[in-house]
């Protein structure tokens, strides 16, 4: 068996059974990264010395029967906005060129204590402020299906590392869709936890009230195990999760406005499979979703610009112009409008919670479009701006409402089905997603 193509949990169980060594897995991935022609556009830098040392330690623990978690000895890739001690963490931006943190981010330190093997840092959108994944100033990650297309962002490198078999799983961050969008466009699973579920210390921020770190992997079970690993807690029990009897609400209205044919068709086919598996499907279009979406320009860009203004204005010429303009859009919003916008969003979140309370999860297409061509995005700034907003529209609903959310692959390439759970209901959502995944695979 090619263990490098196995899921993270399959690798963990194989290590436990003595079928494969963490050392062989780490060396296999490091060799695959070195040989892959596109890896310079996926990995910002690898950490071979760290990976080998951690793999040897995991091997020794396995031999002694002292494994720390199911994923002890499994190799992960990390987004380049997550601090790694003694290794550059530059968040895809020339503004941070040469930045080397003194210690690991909390999530990396916690995962390391649980036995994770760190392969290196993955490329990302500049300062995480775009969903398309285009980054001409550092590196544009290629789509796993077609290298002429964008991979999605901002966690594109982490998604493609998993999709192309260069890591067992990976860690990304999500502010408006940056885990789920690249997961959908590259045919894997991406889980965005609830805000506050994961310690963000040492992760470079974009909008602190929306930012959250989470896993990208091959299966829901993998995501659940990695989620537990970065928290340092036992993984949730997903056994016996079944689709029959689930109550799901299709979020009609906004998620389908201007949507392209292929993602909509993939979603409706998935809904039909779920209904055939015994899932109860209801459709609704609560007005609070559209109202919350209208607040996005007031809430996201002002905080992002406030956090990065000094660095940006010290050297704006090194930034990719469309990203620079997105940040600068935040300076036009008044403090009063920002505060009022948050007050309004808090009320809309209450309306949302009351509306969806009868359901186990809400489902919608992860993205209303397919990944665009890199060349056209680079040549046409108007096209870039329009596609970026549309690409993130559906995923940002989960961020605005403060929800855990997960994207699953459908039968069509680069088309995802997204589930949103109740705020704080991360473990419950993972069980629902496990059941939905089984129904879609049958």
N, C-alpha and C positions, 0 to 999 in steps of 0.2 A: 504493500500500500504506500502511496505517496503521502506521507504524513504532512507535508507542507501544504497540501490542498485540503486537509481535514479541518473540521471546525475546531475552535479553541477547546471546547469541552471534550471532544473526541481525543485531542492531543493530551489533555490533562488526564483522562482515564487511561490512555495508553502508557503514559509515564508511570501512573500508579501501578499498572499491571506489569511493568518492566518490559514493555514491547518497544519502547523508544526512549532515548536519553535526551534530556534537555540540551545537552552539549551538541548532539547531532542536529537537533532542531535549530538551534541558534546558528550553527555553522552552515546549515542548509539555507537558511534565510539570508545570512550575510553573503553567501556565494551567489544566491539568486539575485540579490540586489546588485551585486558587483557585475553580474553578467547581463542584466536586463538593459537593453539599449535606452529605454525611456526613464530609467531610475533617477538620473540627474534632475528630471522634471517632477519627480515624485518625492524623493528624499532630499531635504536641505542638507543633511549631514547624518552619517551613521555613527554609532558609538560602539565599535567592535570590542574594545578592551572591556568596557562595562558589560556588554552582553555576554562575553565569554566568562568573565568572573562570576556573574550572576547565574549563568547556566551551570557552571561547575558546582557552585554552592547548592543549586537546586538538585543536581544529580546526586550529590552527597546526602542531602536530606531524604531523597527518595530511597536511596540504598539503606538508610538508617531507620526508615519508617517514620520520619518526622516532617512530612510535607505539611505546609501551612495552609493550603487551600487547594481546591480542585485544579486551579490554574497555576499552581506552583511549578515553575519551569517553562511556562508557555511564553512565547516571544510576542511583544506588543510594539507598535509604532506610536509615536506621540506627536501631536500637532505642535508647530513651532511657536505657539504663544504660551506654552506650558514650560515653566522654568526647569532647567536641568543643570545640576551643579557642575561648574567647570566647562560647560559646553554652551556654545552660542545659542541664544534664544532671541530671534530677531523679528518674529511675527510677520514675516513676509515683507518687511519694509526697510528701505535704505536708511530711513530715519534712525533705525536701531542697529545699523551695521556694527558688528564687533561687540555687541552687548553680551556679556558673559555673567550669568547669575552665580552667586556664591553657594546657593543651596537649591535643592529640588523643591518644586511646587508641592503643596500638601498632597494632591492626588497621586503624584509620581512617588513621593516618599511612602505613602500608605500602600500603594500597589507593590512597591519594592519589598516592603515588610511582609507582604502576603505571597511573595515569591515570583513576581512578574520579572521577566527579562526584557530590558530596554534595548531595542534595536537601533533607535535613532529618532530624528525629528523630521516631520513631513512638511512639505511646502503648503502654503495657504494664501488666500487673498490678503492683500495689503491691509494690515491692522484689523483684519476680519470684517471689513466693511463692504462686502459684496457677496451676493449669492451665486454669481455665475462662475467664479473661480478664475477669472482672467487677471493675470498679474505680469504685464510685460516688463516691469522694472526688475523683477527677481526671477520668477519662473512661472509659467502657466502649466498647470497639471493637465496631462492628456486624459481624455475620457477612456475608460477601460474597454468600451465597445468600439470606439473609433477615435484615434489620436488626433483627428482634425477638429474634434468637438471639445468644448470645455467639459470639465469634470464636475462642475458645481462647486460652490464654496460656502463658507470659507474653508471648510475642512476637507478640501478636495484631495490633498495628498494622502490623508489618513484613509479615506474611502478607497482610493485606487490602490493603495498598498495592500489592502485586504482583497479587493476584487481581482488583482493580478497575482495573488499568491506570494506576496513579498512580506507578509506578516500574518500571524494567526488572527489577530484582531487589532484594533487601533483606538486611540482616544482623540476626540475632537472637542470643539466647543460650539455652542449654539446660542445665538442672540435673536435671530429672526428666521432661522431655518438652516443654519450652517452645518448641522449633522445630518438632518433628514433629506435635504435636497441632494447632496452628493451621494448619499446612500441610494436614493431612488434612481438617480441617473447612471449609477454604476452597478445596479443589480444586487445590492446587499441590504442588510438590516441596519438601521440607525436609530438610536434611542436618545431622546432629549428628556432628562429628568425634570422634575419640578424645580423652579428657582429655589435655592437654599438647600437642596437635597445633598449637594456636594460642596466640600470646603474649597473655595476658590482662591485661597491664599497662594500667591506665587503664579497665578494665571493672569496674563496681561489682559486688562479689561477693555471692553468696547462700550457697553452700557450695563453697569453693575446690577441694575434692577431687573434685567432680562437675562444676563449671561448665566450659562450653566455648562459644565463639562459632562460629557457622556460618551458611550461606546459606539463604535461601528464594527460590525462583525458579520459572520455568515448566517447566523441563526438567532432567534429570539433567546434561546437558552444561553448562547454565548454572551449576548448583551446583558442578560440578567446576572451572569457570573462576573463579568467585568465590572458592571455597576456595583456589585457587592464588594469586589476587590478594591476599587478606588475609594470606597467608604470604609473598608476594614470591618465589614459585618458579614454574617452568614448569608449565603445566597437564598433567594426565595424558592420555595418548593413549587415547581411548575407541573409536577406529575398530575395526571388525570384531568388536565385542563381540556375541556371538550367544547366544540362549537354549539352543539345542540342546546337550545334554551337560552343562548345569549340574546340580549336585546341591544341592537345597534341602531343608531340614528344616522342616516345619511344627511350631511349638512348641505342642503340645496342652496341655490341662490348664488352668492358671491363667488364661491370656489369654482363655479362653472362659467362665469362670465368671461367671454373672450378666450375660453380654453380651446386648445387644439384637439383635433379629432382623435389622435392616437391615445393620449392619456385618458380621455373620457371613455373611450371604448375599452381600454384596459381595466379601468375602474368598474364599469358596468358589468363586464364579464366576471370580475372578482365578486361583485355583489351577487350575481346569479349563483355562483358557486357556494357562497355563504348561505344563501337562502335554501339551496338544495341540501346543505348540510344541517339544516334545522335551526338556522339563526333567524330570529325575528327582526325584520327590517322596517323602519319607519323613516319617513322623509320630512324634513322641516327646514325652514329658513328664518330663524329668529333675527329680528332687526338689530339686536345688540351687536351682532357680528359686523355688519356694515358700519355701524356707528363707531365701533372700536377701531376698525380699519382706517377710518377717516382721521383718527388721532395719531396715527403712526408718524407723520412728519413732525408733529409737535413733541413727540416723546423720545424717539430714537436718536435723530441727528443732533439735537441740542446737548444731550448727555455725552455722546461720542465726541463732539467738538470740544466740549468743556474739559473732558479728560485729556485730550491730545492737542489742544490748541497751542500750547507753548512749543512743543516739539515740531508741530506742523508749520507754524509761522516762522520758526527759526530756519527752516530749509524747505519751503514748499516746492522748489524746483526739482527735488529728487522724487516727488510723488507722481504716480500715474494720474493724469489730469482728471478723468471722470471720478476717481476716488477722492481726490482733493476737493472737487466741487461738491461731492456728497457730504463730506465733513463740514465744509464751509456753509452749507445750507442750514446747519444748526445754529449759526450765529445770528440768524435773522429772527429767531423765535424769542419772544420776551420771557423773562422769568415768570411773570404773572400767567402767561398762556401755558407755560410748562406745568406750573402748579395746578392750574385749573384743569388741564388735560388729564393729569393723574387723578384728580378728584372725580372727574367724569368716568375715567376707566374703572375706578374702584366700584362705582355704582353699576357699570355695565357688567363687570365680573359677577356681581351678585345676581343680576338678571340671568346671565348665562347659567350659573350654577343651578338656579331654580328651574330653568327650562330643561336642562339635560339630566336632572336628578333621576328620572325613571330609567335611564339607559346605562348599560355597562360600559359603553364607549361611543364616541362619535367618529364617523368615518368620512373620508373625502379623498380626492386625488392628492398625492403629495405635492405635485407640481402641475400646473395647467399647461405647461409647454414641455417640449423635448429639449435636450441640450443644444444650444446654437453653435454655429461654426466659429472657431477662434478667429479666422481671418476676417470675417465680416464684422465681428465685434470690435476688432482692432481698427478697422477702417471707418466705422460708422458710429460716432459717439451718440447720436440720437437713438439708433438701434440698440446700443448697449444700455442706455438708460431705461428704455421701454421694456426690454427683455428682462433686465435685472429686477425691476419692480414687479413684473408679472410672475417671474420665477419664484419670488419670495412671498407672493400674496397669500397663498394657502397656508404655508408653514407658519407665517407670522401670526396667524390667528391663535395658534397654541401659545406663542410667546406673549401676545397681548393679554390673553385670558389667564396666564400663569399656570398652564397645564403641563403635565407630562405628556409626551407624544412620541410615537414610534412609526417609522416607515418600513413597510414590508415590500419585497419584490412582487410583481404580478407576472402573468404569463408572457407579457410583452416587454422587450428590452427597454430599459431607461424609463419605465413607468412604475410608479410606486403607489401603494395604498397606505394611507395614513390613518392611524387611530389616535384619538385624544381622550385621555381619562380625566378624572376629577382632580382638582388641585390637591397635591399631596398624596394622591392615590397611585404612586408609582408602581408598587408591587402588585396591586390589583390590575393595573393596566398590563403589566408584563404577563400575567396569567391569561388575560383576555387575548393578548397578542399571540401567545403560545397556541391557543385554541384556533385562532384565525389562521395562523401559519399552517397548522395541520390541515385545515379545510382547503386552503389554497393549493396545498401540495398533493392532496389525494386525487 
